[in-house]
Amino acid sequence: MRVRGIFLLPAMALATLSVSCPRPASEPAATSPAPAPASAVTAPLAAAAPAVAAPAPSAARAEDAAPPGEEAATAPGALAAAPGGDPLALPALPPELVDDGSDKLPEIDPPPATSPTVAEEDVHELASVARETWIFAEPRWTSRRIGYLRAGAVVARRPEPSGRTSCADGWYHIEPNGYVCIGASATLNIHDLAVEASSRRPVRRFASPTLPVVRGEAAPATTQAGEATLAAAQAGEATLAATQPGETALAATQPGANALAATQPGANALAATQAGDATALLGGLPYTYVMSRSPTPPLYARLPDGDEQRGAEPDLAGHLLRAATAARAPDFVAPPPPDATPSVLLYGRPAPGLAGDRRSPDALVLGRARTRSGFALLSTFDHDGRRFGLTTDLAVLPLDRTRVIRPSAFAGLALPEGVTLPVAFARRRHAARLVPGERGGATRAPLRFREAIPLSGASRRLGGIDYLEARDGSLVRSDEVVRVDPLPRTPAWAVRGRKWIDVSIDKQSLVAYEGTRPVYVTLVSTGADGLGDPKTTRSTIQGLFRIHTKHVTVTMDGDEEDEDPFDFRDVPFVQYFTEGFAFHAAYWHDDFGTARSHGCVNLSPLDAAWLFEWTTPEVPAEWHGALSLRKGTLVSIRP
């Protein structure tokens, strides 16, 4: 899989792998090769880590090679290049993964000695009008890139520019740090049409419901017309709902976890919900998502009238009859309640293009969705008897030619103080536990598929069958669960307070640690080819790495000639740790616990949202991505 877009080719190019995780042609380097105009910095973030080893020349395709005069290098590779090795056995943290202070930002434009309270009317802001508006460590193009904004993001800035080097309209210091050049990708006019159209911000934090949540094969998170089946939680409430043995709810990621940040004009009804409603309606996804049906939908530049729809969609009459029949099917997922029509589309106006988009003012159809496409929607609204959606690329999509995604209800288990590994997950759909009775007997109680069961560590053999003892005293068959055990050894880097992640390919499990204490355990989907060579098969790379680049969402696609072509827009909560390998949510499947990815580590949306907020580098509230050289969370991937 690769990240879509027009790429800069900075000093560290990515060695291409035969995987279909996000596979960009390049990565944002610590420094840019030369000053660049504003229009050149709208390329998507890329996916390689700080360079420590040169790749084999044959690893990269021609289109992925660095330009003449630039040096190609891979991510931390000495450890990752030895499939089957056990990173837990390393005697110390390798020097290439030790924080060397390179993430420290220079004090080019320090804050004033005193910071008097600023009146609200004196707040100064700038806005992004591009898919990526780069944020630099210093006010110059050759500086290190530390993150980026997404169209519609509005951030506080200093009143005056900090310089104009190769940026005629000025470099502005933004909150919480970094510099943005005002030009093609950013503006001081926060009422720009592209800003208004993109004002819906992705939801990143999800609070726990107040009622126990059935994980795994649970009731769907949404029903007809977006009706929430989960009770709304108090905004920012952080509870571990574990009222029944093994029954869990996702803990809120941060105190004060926010509700939907949809305060700009045109924000829909979802903005009024509390954080718990976001959990219920979106199920861990930052937007409402849809997948295209066949034939794929047209992407309109504006709202079409009836004649224009029939011209662009010759099969429209028959299609609408089939869509009405499909809407009565038991598994139909209705879109959320309609919003008001976005003001930028009123009176027949075309949707504004993002910076770099070349749209004819007279265009009606921008193109058609590719086969097996996924889209994130900023809003949905009714027009001419049909429901349409506005995508994050500001295209108008007829939703009756798509299916609305029902997010996976599965989420792992947060481990509070006093609860630790081992933990088991039911891997069969008709598994059961034995619950001891008062008079020595036992009754069978069903286990939900992928339900988490904290274990005591003891085991028994009854009637020739091996059982594991749960912490509540009940028994589960060992052949009906997957067991996630404590580490066989304590790694050298598991020092107090240090966050790190352990992924087991054999167990299809992920455990988040703080020092030696596990704080979260869940099931994942790693590469479909298991422990194979990640350079030639769909396998997940093994070794010790650091998360270095994080995207709230990013588009991934495959080549049209691939056996399994796809075009997934706004894949949520993507965290790269080496080359093209990343953690990310998967909204197109619900097979967590089974190896099936193209090489990345797939998580359920709720798990991915939790992990994204827990790891470093941190992504500030209004940013869409952040980069780090040596401060990212450690990742250990082993058999």
N, C-alpha and C positions, 0 to 999 in steps of 0.2 A: 504494500500500500504506500502511497506517496501523498505528500501535501500538495494541493493544487496551487498553481499561481505562476507568476513570472519571477524568477529567482535571481537575486544577486549571487555572485560567486566569491565570497570572501576568502580569507586566508586559509581557512580550514574546511576543505570540502569533504563530503560524506562518502565513505566507501560503501558502494551499493551492495545490498544483500538481496538474495532471492526470496524476499518475504513481502507480504502485502500489508504490513503495518505502515504507519506514516513514513514515507520514504522520500524526503525532499531531495532536491538536487544539490543543496548546499546547506550550510548552517550559519547562524549569526556568529561572527567571530568576535574575539576579544577586541580587535580593532578592525576597521574597514580598510581596504587597500588604498583608497584614495578618496579625496573629497567627492561627494556625490550630490547632485541636485535633489531637491525635495521630491520630485517625481520618481526618483529611483529608490526611495526608501519605503515603498509600499509593498515590498515583497513579503511573503509570509515568513513567519519564523520557521527555522529549520530544526533538524533533529540530531545533531551530533554533539558530543561533549567536548570538554577541553582536550586538546591533542596531547598524546604522550607517546604514540607509536605510529610509524608510517605504515600505510596499508600496502598490501600486495598490489602491484600495478594492474593486474588483471581483474581486480575486484570491482572496478568502477566501469560503468558504461560510458560511451562517448559523451552523451548528453549530461552526465554527472561529473565530468572531469573539471578540475579547476582551470581557469584561464591561464594563458602563458604568463610565466613569472610568479605564479602563486603556488604555494607549497600545500600539498594535500596531506591530511593526517586523519587518523581515526580517533575515536573516543578511547578512554582507558582500556587498553587492549591486552596487556601482558597477562592479565588474569582471565579476561573473557575469552582469550584465544585457546583456552584449554578445556574443551567440552568434557564433562564428566568429573572435573576437579571439584574439590570440596572447599569452598571459600571459608567455611567455619574453622578449618584446620590451620589457617594462616597464623603465624606466630605474632604478627603485628599488622597494623593498618599500612598498606603499601604507600610509599612516599607520594606517588602521583595522586592519591586520594586524600592526602592530609591537607587541611585548610592552611594555605600559605599567606592568607591575608589579601589575596589578589582581588577579592570582592569589595574591599574598602573603597568608598567613593572619595574622590578628591574634593577638598573644600574650596571649590572655585568661586562659589557665590554663597558664602556662609550667611546664616540669618543674622538680623541685627542683634546687638547686644541685649536690648530689651525688646520684648514682644508685647506691646500694648494691645488690649482687646480691640479688634477691628469691627467697626460697625458693619451690619449686614449689607448695607448698600455699598460698602467699600470693597466687597469681595470681588476679586478679578478671576475670570475663568477663560479657558480655551476648550475647544471641542475637536474631536476627531471626525473626519469626513471620509475616511478610507477604511479598507479592511484591516490594514495595519498602519498605525502611526507610530513610528519608532521613537523610543525614549533613550537618550544617550547619557552616559556618565558625565560628559563634559559638553559644553556648547560648541561642538564641531563635529563634522561628519566622520573624521578619523577616530573619534573616541569609541570606547566600548559601548555596545548596546546592552541595556539592562532590562528592557521590556518593551511593551507596545500597548497602545490603546486601540479600541475597536470603534467603528463608526457609531456615533451617538453618545459616546462617553464624554462627559463634561467634568473637567478637573480644575481645581484651584491653581492659580499661577501667581507669580510675582507681578507687580504692576508694570514694571519696565523690563525690556529685554536685557539679557546678560551678554549680548554680543550679536554681531550680524555677519560673522565669517561665513561666506558662501551661502548666506540665508538673508535675503534682502529685507524680509519682514521681521526678522529677529528670532533669536533663540530665547525661549522663556523657561525659567525654572518652575517646575510643577510640583505638586504634592504627591507623595511624600518626599520624592527626590527625583533627580534627573532633569533633562532638558529636551524640549520639543521645538522643532523649527516650524514656524508658521509659513505655510505655503500650500502646495498641492494637497497634502494629506491632513492638515490641521488649520483651524480658523479661530479668530477671536470672536467671530459672530456665532454665538451659541444658539441663535434662532435660524441658522441656515436650514434649508429644506431637508438636506440629507441628515442633519442632526435631528430634526423633528421626526422624520420618518423612522429613524433608528433609535428612538428614545427608550424603547423597552429594553431594559438591561437583563442579562441572563441571571437566573436564580442560582445561587451558589451554596447556600446554607439551608439545611432542612431540619426543623425541630421535630422532636419526638411526639407522636400522638399520645394522648392521655390514656387511651384504652390499649390493652395488649394487642399487638399486631401479629397476625399469622404470617410468618415468613415462608418463603418457598412457594408451594402451590397454594397461594392464598387467594382470597377473594380479590378481584381486580381492583386496582386503585381508583378507577373511574368507571361509571356506568353510563346509562343513557344521558345525553345532553350534559355530560361533564359532572354529573351528580357525585359528590364526594361520599365515599363509603367509610372513611375514617373520621373520627371526631377531631375537631380543630384543637391543636395544642396552644398553650399560651406562648406568645412570641418569645423566643430565646430560652424556653424552658429546657433544661438539660436533665432528663431523667432516664434511668435504665429500667424499662418496664419489664420486669422478670417475675411476674406474679405466679406463673405456673412453671413447673420444672422444665428447663430447656427453652422456655418461651421468651423471646427477646424483642426488644424494640431498639431502633437505632438511636444512639445518644446524640443529642445536639452537638454540633461540632465546636461551637464557641459560646461562651456566655453572651447573652444578648443577640443570639443568632437572628438575623434580620428577616423580616417578611419580604415580600416581593418589592424590589426597588423599581417601582414603575411610577415615578412621580412626574415625569414630563408630560406635556400635552399629548393626548391620544392614547394614554395608557388605558388598558381595558379593565373589565370588572375584576380580573384576577388581582389587580393592585390592592384592592380593598381587603383581601383575605389576610389572615394571620399566617405565621410561619407554618403552623400545623396544616392549614389548608394547602399550602404549597407542597407539603409532603404528600398529601392525599391526591391532589390533582396532577402533580407532575412526577411523583414517584422517583425523585432524585434527578430528573432531567432539567436542564436549565431553561428549556423552552418546551412548547408543544411541538411534537415531531410527527411527520407523516412520511410514508413510503409510497413511491409511485406505483400505479397499476399499469397493466398493459391494455391498450396502447398508452404510452407515456404521455403525460399532460403537456400542453403548451405552456410556455412561460410568457405571460403578457407584460407589456411595458406599462399598460394602464388598464382601467376597467373597460372591458369591451361591451358594446351593446349587443342586442340579440342577433342582428345581421352579421356583425363582426365575429361573434362566437360561431355561428353556423358556417361562416367562410373559413375560419381557422380550424374548425372541428367538423368535418363533413359527416361524421357518424353521430352527431350530437343527439338527435332525436332518439335513436335506438340506445345510445349510451345512457341517457337519462332514465329510460325505462329500466335498464339493467341495474343502474345505481339505486333506484327506488326499491327494487326487489332485494338487493344486497343489504339495504339498510334495515330490513326486517329480519335478517339472520340473527340467530342467538349470539354469535360471537362478534357482532358489529360493534365497533367502538365509535361513538359519536364525537364530533369535535366539541370543544368547550363552548359555552354560551357565546353568541356573537358579540363582538365589540362594535362600537360606532365605526363607520367607514373612516379610514385615516384621512385627515384633512388634506394631506398632500395629493390625494387621489380624487378629490371632489372636482366637479365641473369638467370632467373629462381630461384632467391634467395627467401627464405621464408621471410615474414615480421618478424621483431624482436618482441619477446614477451616483454610485460611490466614486471617489477619486480614482481615475484610471479607467473607468468604464467608458466605452465609446458607444453612445446610444444616439441614434438618429431621433430628432424631435418628432418625426412623423411615424416612428416605428410602432407597430401594434404588438407583434410577436418577437420576443428576443431570441427564441429558440425553443427546443423541446428538451425535456428531462431525459437523461440517459437511462438505459436499462438498469434496473435495481438501484434507484436513486432514493436518498433520504434527504428531507428538508426540515429545517427548524423554522418556526413561524413566529414572527413578531406580533401578529394579531390575526384574527379571523373575523369576517364580516359578510353580510348578505348583500347581494346585488343582482337584480334582474332575475330573482327566483332561485339563485344558486348561492352556495357558500364559497367564498374565496379566502385565501390566506396571503399575507404579505411575508415573503421570505426574508431572511437576514441579508440577502443580496439585493433586496428591494425589487423583486419580481413578483407579479401577481399570479397566483396559482389556483386553478379550480379544484377544490378539495374533493369533489365527487370522483375525480380521477386518481385519488390517492386513498390510502387507508391510514387512519390515525393510529399511532403507536400506543399500545397499552404497556407501560413500563413494567419490567420485572418487579415483582413484589419481594424478591429475595434480598435479604441483607444479613450480614454476619453478626457476630456477637461482640459487643463491647465488654471488656473485662474490668470491672471495678476492683478496688483494693479487696483482697481476700478471695477473689475468684481467679483461677489461673488455668493453665493447661494441665491435663489433656481435655480436649473438647471433641465430641463426635458430631457428625452431621449425617442425618438419615439419607442414604443414597438410593433407597428403593421406595416406590410410591405406596406400597402397602405394608410398610414396616410397622412394628408395634413394640411397646415396652411391657415388661412384666412388673406390675405394681404389687409389692407384698401386702397381704391382708393382715388384719388383726389376729387371726387364728392360725397363722402359718401358711395359708393359701396364697394365691397370686391371681390377679386379674390382668387381662390384656387391655392395654390402652393404645389406640392408634398413634403413630408418629406421622407428622406431616412431612412431605417430601422436603428434604434439606433442612429440617428442623435441627437447631443446635442443642446439644445435650452436654452440659458440663459433667465431666467424669471424676470419680474419686481416685482412679488409678488402679483399683482392684478389679479382678476378674474371677469368674466362676465357670465351672463346667456342669451343666445340668442336662441329663438325658442325652449325653453325647454331643451337646451343642455348647459352644463357647459364648459366654455372655460377658459384657462389660458393665460395671456398676456405676450408675449415675450418682451425682452428689446428693440427690434426694432419696437414694436407696433403691430406686427402681433398676431394672436390668434391661439392657438392649443387646440383641444378637450382634456379635462382632462382624458377621458377614452381611449385615444389613446397614452398616454405617461405615463412614470413612473417619478414621481417628487421627486427630492432629495432636502430636505428643510434644512434650518439652524438648528443647534442643538436646542433641546427644552430647554436646560440649558447649561451653561458654566461649564465644569468640572474643578475641583480644580487644575489639573495638566496643564491646558492650559495657561502656563505662556509664556511670550514673548520669541520667539526664539526656544522654545522646539518643536521638531517634534513629531507628533503622528498620528495615523491612526484610523479612525472610520469606522466600517463595520456594515451595517444593513442587517440582514438576510431577513427581510420582503421586503425590497426594492431591495435586491440584488445589493447594492451599496457600494462603497468605496470612502471615502473622506480623502485626506492627508491634515493635518493642520500644520501650524507653529504658535504656540500659539493659538490665537482665529481666525486666518485668514485661510480660506480654500485655498489651492494652486493647488489642482488637484481633479477632480471628475470623476468617471467612473463606469461601471457596471461590476459585477463579477459573478461567479458561486460558491455558497457555497454548503453545503451538501444536497444531494437529498431529505433527510427526514426532511428538514425544522428545526423546533424547537424541534425535538425529543431528546432523551437521547444520547449523543455522545458516550457513552460506549457500547450501544447495537444497535444503528442504524447508518445510514450514515448521520449524522448530524454534523454541525460545532459547536465546543465548544464555550460557551459564557463566558465573563468575561474580566478582564484586565490583560495584559501580556506584556512581552518585547520580541522583536526579539533578539535571542541570537546566532543563527548559520545561516550563509549564504553560499550557494553554487552557483557558476556560473552555474554549471549543476551537476546533480546527477541522478543515475539510480534508478528507482522505478519499483517494480514488485509485482504481487499478487501470491498467492499459486495456484498451478495447479488445486486443487480441488475447487477453488472459482467458483461461477457462472459466473464470468466475468474475466477470466484469462488474464493477460497482462504482457508485459515486455517492458517498456518504457525507453530506454537508454537516458541519458543526458537530463533529464527534466530541462528546463531552469529556472534560476533566482529563486532558492528555498530559502525561508526565514522562518525558524522555529521560532515559538513563544511559543509553549508549547507542551510537549509530542510529538505525531506524527503529529501535526497540523502545516501547513505552508501556506504561500503565494507561488504560483508558476505559471509560464506560462503553458498553455495547448496547445500543438500543434496538438492534436488528436480530438479537437472539436471546434466549433465556436458558442456556445450557451450562450455566456456571457450575463447576465441579467436573466438567468434561473437557478434555483437550480438543479444541476446535479452531483456534485462531490461526492467523497466518504468521505468527511469530511473536506478536505483542502479548501482553498479559491483560486479558479482558476481565472487567469487573462489572457487577450489577451497577446500575446508576446510583443507588443509595450508598453502596460501598465506595464507589469512585468519588462521589461528592465528599464523603467523610475523609477519605485518604487525601484528597486534594487540599483540603483545609488543614490537615494535620502535618503534612510534609513541608519541607523547605526546598527551594526558595519560596518565600511568601509572595503571593500576588495581591498587591493592594486592591482595595475595594473596587475602584473604577477602572483598573487596568484589566486587560484581557490576557496578558502573558507576561512572564518574568523569566530572566536568565540568571544563572549563577556560574561562577567558575569552580569554586571549591567548597561552597557552603551547603550544597544540596544534601538531602537525606540519603544515607547509605542504603544500598540495595544488594542483597545477597540472593542469588538464584542458583539452586542446586538440584540434583536429581530428586 
